[in-house]
Amino acid sequence: MATVTRENIGLLNDKITIKVAGADYLPSFEKALKNYSKQANIPGFRKGMVPTGMIKKMHGQSVFADEVIRTVEKELSNYMVNEKLEIFAQPLPLAQNEGPKLDMNNPTEYVFDFEVGLKPSFTVADLSKETMTRYKVTVTEEMITEEMNRLQLRHGKMSDREAVSEDENVLNVTFTETDANGNEIEGGIKKDNSFLVKYFAPDFRGNLTGKKKDDVLNIQLNKAFDEKEREWILGDLGLDKHDEAAAAKFFNMTITKVGLVEKAELNEEFFKAVYPKKDIKSEADLRNEIKEEIQGYWDKQTKNHLQHEIYHVLLDHTKIEFPESFLKRWMQTGGEQPKSQQEVEQEFPTFANQLKWTLIIDKLVQENNIEVKNEDIEAFAKQQLFGYMGMSMQEDEQPWIAEYITRMMKDRKFVEDAYHRIQTEKVFELAETKVNAVEKPVTVEEFTKEAEKHQHHHH
């Protein structure tokens, strides 16, 4: 009769020892040999008529080893189910398991040792004790006017101009990276762009007056653009907007076209073009719609910011102990590719944080009976599709949309990813109701600074 014993060998780290004797594995060994002889194709014998003795001579040792291991694994699995063991990953065979030499001619008692890492019990940080700020960005009349002008320009009529004469001129340009003397840098950045003259720094705009197609100016980004526009240009050029060295780079700016956009008139045709699904009759209606849209965008950003803070509070203030030595050994040997000790030490802090977050999510889901239903996943698929297509959720339902959703629901990877995302979203929604968040009105600039400060602090 097989025996299973367990002893503690470290923090949340146990050793499970399994002893199996001949009586545990020999019956299944004999049965396996008989099955083998029924299946075997050996020249000179009819199928199913190969003597068991011959099979034993040819394949006995490997079948014997398989059956001993299978018996041990079954005992281990039954023990963990009966004891309701909550473990990380899989049990790891201990080094001495390389010891027992499995010999079918000497069926004896074999001992196998496994190491398991036990999941800890813990309490999730109490969010009701945390005071946080729920920022509310104030949408100003100036922001609405700026967006309205942008829409009028976007839907306006473009006409070519001979030369730059005003701030509203549109320039199509090609940026080519150079050294300080204007010599092109081999393998440097080259990028087309298009913007209004008024986006350049006021002190620089005079250099553009009278310039025509094919004229080239050698510019330095931090001199040609003020901070706000410069950050956007740096991002477009694939550079870090916070890097001062990047902002000091030189570029040849070749003008490829000079134009002027005549703004679209504020009439019904324009309202229809901008918001085809809305019934907008006047400038006041338009301004209200734009305000709602801008508010919606910033509400989403401030919500993300609050959730980011909640994430760090849950992670930093929830105390969880781990079976560190077991997890490091598992990282070394349990993956597809073995890792060195050095790699494990380097990766462990990030791995432990991810594991901690998974445990916190699982516990919150369990304690609050958070469910993800099929209709949640279907709604997610639809939302994602509409996002890709640039469609609004109010648009008419068409048969191909339902077909797309049905197809996605059969895609296992999509369903798993969507499930985890929706579950995390529901956890955050619940967490938001538990925190003590004080609403604070802020300007766009104040909120942007706060969000950047928060990100720098946590990276």
C-alpha positions in Angstrom: 0.0 0.0 0.0 1.5 3.4 -1.1 2.1 5.9 1.7 2.3 9.7 1.4 3.9 11.9 4.0 4.4 15.7 4.2 6.8 17.8 6.1 7.6 21.6 6.1 11.0 22.5 4.7 10.7 26.3 4.6 8.3 29.3 4.4 5.2 28.0 2.6 7.4 25.2 1.3 6.6 21.5 1.9 8.2 18.2 0.9 5.8 15.4 -0.1 7.3 11.9 0.1 5.6 9.0 -1.8 6.6 5.4 -1.1 5.3 2.8 -3.5 5.8 -1.0 -3.2 5.5 -3.8 -5.8 1.8 -4.3 -4.9 1.1 -0.7 -6.0 2.5 -0.8 -9.5 3.0 -4.5 -10.5 -0.7 -5.2 -11.5 -0.7 -2.2 -13.8 2.7 -3.2 -15.2 1.4 -6.7 -16.1 -1.7 -5.2 -17.6 0.3 -2.8 -19.7 2.5 -5.6 -21.0 -0.6 -7.6 -22.0 -2.0 -4.5 -23.8 1.3 -4.0 -25.5 1.4 -7.6 -26.8 -2.1 -7.2 -28.3 -1.1 -4.1 -30.2 2.5 -5.0 -31.2 3.4 -5.6 -34.9 6.4 -8.0 -34.9 7.5 -9.9 -38.0 6.8 -13.7 -37.7 3.8 -13.2 -35.3 0.2 -12.4 -36.0 -1.0 -9.1 -34.5 -2.2 -9.8 -31.0 -0.4 -13.1 -30.7 3.0 -11.8 -29.6 4.1 -13.7 -26.4 4.1 -11.4 -23.3 7.6 -12.7 -22.4 9.0 -11.4 -25.7 7.4 -8.0 -25.1 8.8 -8.0 -21.6 12.3 -8.8 -23.0 12.1 -6.1 -25.7 10.2 -3.2 -24.0 9.7 -4.3 -20.4 12.1 -1.9 -18.7 10.6 1.3 -20.3 7.0 0.0 -19.6 8.0 -0.7 -16.0 9.5 2.7 -15.5 6.4 4.4 -17.0 4.0 2.4 -14.7 6.0 3.2 -11.5 6.1 6.9 -12.4 2.4 6.9 -13.3 1.5 5.3 -10.0 3.5 7.9 -8.1 1.9 10.8 -10.0 -1.6 9.3 -9.3 -0.8 9.1 -5.6 0.5 12.6 -5.5 -2.5 14.0 -7.4 -5.0 12.2 -5.1 -3.2 13.4 -2.0 -3.3 17.0 -3.1 -7.0 16.8 -4.0 -7.9 15.1 -0.7 -5.8 17.6 1.3 -7.2 20.5 -0.7 -3.6 21.8 -1.2 -3.5 25.3 -2.8 -0.1 25.3 -4.6 1.8 27.4 -7.0 2.7 25.9 -10.4 3.5 22.2 -10.3 5.2 20.0 -7.7 8.9 19.8 -8.4 10.8 16.5 -8.1 13.6 16.9 -5.6 17.2 16.1 -6.7 17.3 12.7 -4.9 14.6 11.4 -7.3 17.3 10.9 -9.7 18.4 8.2 -7.2 16.1 5.2 -7.4 17.1 2.9 -10.2 13.9 1.4 -11.5 14.7 -2.2 -12.3 11.9 -4.6 -13.4 13.9 -7.6 -12.3 14.1 -6.2 -8.8 10.6 -4.7 -8.0 11.1 -3.1 -4.6 9.9 -0.2 -2.6 10.7 3.1 -4.3 10.7 6.6 -2.6 10.0 9.8 -4.5 10.3 13.3 -3.0 8.5 16.4 -4.3 8.7 20.0 -3.3 5.5 22.2 -3.4 5.1 26.0 -2.9 1.9 26.7 -0.9 -0.3 29.7 -1.6 -0.4 32.1 1.3 -3.4 33.3 3.2 -3.6 37.1 3.3 -5.9 40.1 3.7 -6.3 42.6 0.9 -5.5 46.2 1.9 -8.5 48.0 3.2 -9.3 50.6 0.5 -11.8 52.5 2.7 -8.9 53.7 4.8 -7.2 55.3 1.8 -7.9 58.9 0.9 -7.4 59.6 -2.8 -8.2 62.4 -5.2 -10.7 62.0 -8.0 -9.7 64.8 -10.5 -12.3 66.5 -12.6 -10.9 68.4 -15.5 -12.7 71.7 -16.2 -13.5 72.1 -19.9 -13.1 75.8 -20.7 -14.7 77.9 -23.5 -11.2 78.3 -25.0 -10.8 74.5 -25.3 -14.2 74.3 -27.0 -13.3 77.1 -29.4 -10.0 75.5 -30.2 -11.6 72.2 -31.1 -14.3 73.9 -33.1 -11.6 75.8 -35.1 -9.8 72.5 -35.7 -13.0 70.9 -37.0 -13.6 73.9 -39.3 -10.1 73.6 -40.7 -10.4 69.8 -41.1 -13.6 70.2 -43.1 -12.4 73.4 -44.8 -11.2 73.8 -48.4 -7.4 73.8 -49.0 -5.9 76.0 -51.7 -2.2 76.3 -52.8 -0.3 79.6 -52.0 2.9 80.9 -53.6 4.6 81.8 -50.4 4.2 81.9 -46.6 2.3 85.1 -45.7 0.3 84.5 -42.5 0.0 82.3 -39.3 -2.9 80.3 -40.8 -0.8 79.0 -43.7 -0.4 75.2 -43.8 3.1 73.9 -44.4 3.8 70.4 -45.7 7.5 69.7 -44.8 10.1 66.9 -44.7 12.4 66.8 -41.7 15.9 65.4 -42.3 18.3 65.0 -39.4 21.6 66.9 -39.7 24.6 67.9 -37.6 25.0 71.5 -36.4 26.4 72.6 -39.8 23.4 71.3 -41.7 25.1 68.1 -43.1 22.7 65.2 -43.4 23.4 62.4 -40.8 23.7 59.0 -42.4 20.9 56.7 -41.1 19.3 59.7 -39.3 15.6 60.5 -38.9 13.6 61.4 -42.0 9.9 62.2 -41.7 7.1 64.1 -43.5 4.8 66.3 -41.5 2.2 69.0 -41.9 1.1 71.9 -39.7 0.1 75.5 -39.4 2.7 78.3 -39.3 1.2 79.4 -35.9 2.4 76.1 -34.4 6.0 77.4 -34.6 7.4 79.5 -31.7 6.5 83.3 -32.1 10.2 84.3 -32.3 10.8 81.8 -35.1 7.8 82.6 -37.4 9.5 85.6 -39.0 12.0 83.1 -40.6 9.2 81.5 -42.5 7.7 84.7 -44.0 8.1 84.7 -47.8 9.4 81.1 -47.9 8.2 79.0 -50.9 8.0 75.3 -52.0 11.5 73.6 -52.0 13.0 76.2 -49.7 15.1 74.6 -46.9 15.6 75.9 -43.3 18.1 74.3 -40.9 16.3 74.3 -37.5 16.9 73.2 -34.0 13.7 71.8 -32.5 14.0 73.6 -29.1 14.4 76.9 -30.9 11.7 76.4 -33.6 8.9 75.2 -31.3 7.5 76.0 -27.9 7.2 73.2 -25.3 3.7 72.0 -26.1 4.2 71.7 -29.9 7.7 70.5 -29.5 6.6 67.5 -27.4 4.1 66.6 -30.1 6.8 66.9 -32.8 9.3 64.9 -30.8 6.8 62.1 -30.4 6.0 62.1 -34.1 9.7 61.8 -34.9 10.0 58.8 -32.6 12.0 60.7 -29.9 11.4 61.0 -26.2 9.5 64.2 -25.4 11.3 64.5 -22.0 14.8 64.2 -23.5 16.6 67.5 -23.7 19.3 66.2 -26.0 16.6 65.1 -28.5 15.0 68.5 -28.3 18.4 70.1 -29.2 18.7 68.0 -32.4 19.2 69.8 -35.8 17.0 69.1 -38.9 16.8 70.4 -42.4 13.1 71.3 -42.9 12.2 71.2 -46.6 9.0 72.9 -47.5 7.1 70.7 -50.0 3.9 72.7 -50.1 2.4 76.0 -48.9 -1.3 76.2 -48.6 -4.2 77.9 -46.9 -7.3 76.3 -45.5 -10.5 78.3 -45.7 -12.5 77.3 -42.7 -15.8 75.5 -43.2 -18.8 77.7 -42.5 -20.9 77.1 -39.4 -23.9 75.8 -41.2 -26.1 72.7 -41.3 -23.9 71.0 -43.9 -20.9 71.4 -41.6 -22.8 70.2 -38.5 -24.0 67.1 -40.5 -20.4 66.4 -41.7 -19.0 66.6 -38.1 -21.8 64.7 -36.2 -23.8 62.7 -38.8 -25.8 60.9 -36.1 -26.7 64.0 -34.0 -29.4 66.6 -34.6 -27.3 69.8 -34.4 -29.0 73.0 -35.5 -26.9 75.8 -34.1 -23.4 76.9 -33.0 -24.6 76.5 -29.4 -25.7 72.9 -30.0 -22.3 72.2 -31.6 -20.4 73.8 -28.7 -22.4 71.6 -26.2 -21.6 68.4 -28.2 -17.9 69.3 -28.3 -17.9 70.1 -24.6 -19.5 66.7 -23.8 -16.9 64.9 -26.0 -13.9 66.7 -24.4 -15.3 66.1 -20.9 -15.8 62.4 -21.8 -12.2 62.1 -22.9 -10.8 63.7 -19.8 -13.2 61.8 -17.5 -11.7 58.6 -19.0 -8.1 59.9 -18.3 -8.9 60.9 -14.7 -10.6 57.5 -14.1 -7.5 55.7 -15.5 -5.3 57.8 -13.1 -7.4 56.9 -10.1 -7.3 53.2 -11.0 -3.6 53.4 -11.4 -3.4 54.8 -7.8 -5.7 52.1 -6.6 -3.5 49.4 -8.2 -0.4 50.7 -6.4 -2.2 51.0 -3.1 -3.4 47.4 -3.4 0.0 46.2 -4.4 2.0 48.2 -1.9 -0.3 47.9 1.1 -1.2 44.2 0.8 1.3 42.0 2.7 1.8 38.6 1.0 4.5 36.1 1.8 5.9 33.8 -0.9 7.8 30.5 -0.9 10.7 32.3 -2.5 13.2 29.5 -2.8 10.6 27.2 -4.4 9.4 29.8 -6.9 13.0 30.6 -7.9 13.7 26.9 -8.5 10.5 26.6 -10.5 11.5 29.7 -12.6 14.9 28.0 -13.2 13.6 24.6 -14.3 9.8 24.9 -14.9 9.6 27.0 -18.0 10.2 26.1 -21.7 13.8 27.3 -21.5 15.9 26.7 -18.4 17.1 29.9 -16.8 20.4 30.7 -15.0 20.5 31.7 -11.3 21.5 35.2 -12.4 18.5 35.5 -14.8 16.1 34.3 -12.1 17.5 36.8 -9.5 17.1 39.6 -12.1 13.5 38.6 -13.1 12.2 37.6 -9.7 11.0 41.0 -8.3 8.8 41.6 -11.4 7.6 38.0 -11.4 6.7 38.3 -7.7 4.8 41.5 -8.3 2.8 39.9 -11.1 2.0 36.9 -8.9 1.0 39.2 -6.0 -1.4 41.1 -8.3 -2.9 37.9 -9.7 -3.6 36.7 -6.1 -5.1 40.0 -5.1 -7.4 40.0 -8.2 -8.4 36.3 -7.5 -9.2 37.1 -3.9 -11.3 40.2 -4.7 -13.2 38.2 -7.4 -13.9 35.4 -4.9 -14.9 37.6 -1.9 -17.2 39.8 -4.0 -18.7 37.1 -6.3 -17.5 39.0 -9.4 -18.7 37.2 -12.5 -17.9 37.6 -16.2 -20.8 36.4 -18.4 -20.9 35.5 -22.0 -22.9 38.6 -22.8 -20.1 40.7 -21.2 -17.5 39.1 -23.6 -19.9 39.6 -26.6 -20.3 43.3 -25.7 -16.5 43.6 -25.4 -16.1 42.1 -28.9 -18.6 44.5 -30.4 -17.1 47.5 -28.7 -13.6 46.5 -29.9 -14.9 46.1 -33.5 -16.7 49.5 -33.5 -13.5 51.0 -32.2 -11.4 49.5 -35.0 -14.0 50.6 -37.6 -14.4 54.1 -36.2 -18.2 53.4 -35.8 -20.3 54.6 -33.0 -22.3 52.2 -30.8 -25.5 53.9 -31.9 -25.1 52.7 -35.5 -27.6 50.3 -36.9 -27.0 46.6 -36.2 -26.1 44.7 -39.3 -26.0 40.9 -39.8 -22.2 40.8 -40.4 -21.7 42.3 -36.9 -23.5 39.4 -35.2 -21.5 37.0 -37.4 -18.2 38.6 -36.4 -19.1 38.3 -32.7 -20.1 34.6 -33.1 -16.7 34.0 -34.8 -14.8 35.8 -32.0 -16.6 33.8 -29.3 -15.1 30.6 -30.8 -11.6 32.0 -30.6 -10.3 30.7 -27.4 -7.4 33.1 -27.0 -9.7 36.1 -27.6 -12.2 34.8 -25.1 -9.5 34.2 -22.4 -8.0 37.7 -23.0 -11.4 39.4 -23.0 -12.4 37.5 -19.8 -9.3 38.7 -17.9 -9.7 42.3 -19.1 -13.4 42.4 -18.2 -12.7 40.8 -14.8 -10.0 43.3 -14.0 -12.3 46.1 -15.1 -15.0 44.9 -12.8 -12.5 44.6 -9.9 -11.5 48.2 -10.4 -15.1 49.4 -10.6 -15.7 47.7 -7.3 -12.5 49.2 -5.8 -13.5 52.7 -6.9 -16.7 52.4 -4.8 -14.6 51.5 -1.7 -12.0 54.2 -1.8 -12.5 57.5 0.0 -12.0 59.7 -3.1 -12.4 63.5 -2.8 -13.3 65.3 -6.1 -11.0 68.1 -7.1 -11.6 70.4 -10.1 -8.3 70.9 -12.1 -7.1 72.4 -15.4 -5.8 70.2 -18.2 -2.2 71.4 -17.4 -2.6 70.6 -13.7 -3.9 67.2 -14.3 -1.3 66.4 -16.9 1.5 67.4 -14.5 0.0 65.3 -11.7 -0.4 62.2 -14.0 3.3 62.5 -15.2 4.5 63.0 -11.6 2.7 59.9 -10.6 4.1 57.8 -13.5 7.7 58.9 -12.8 7.2 58.0 -9.2 6.2 54.5 -10.0 8.7 53.7 -12.8 
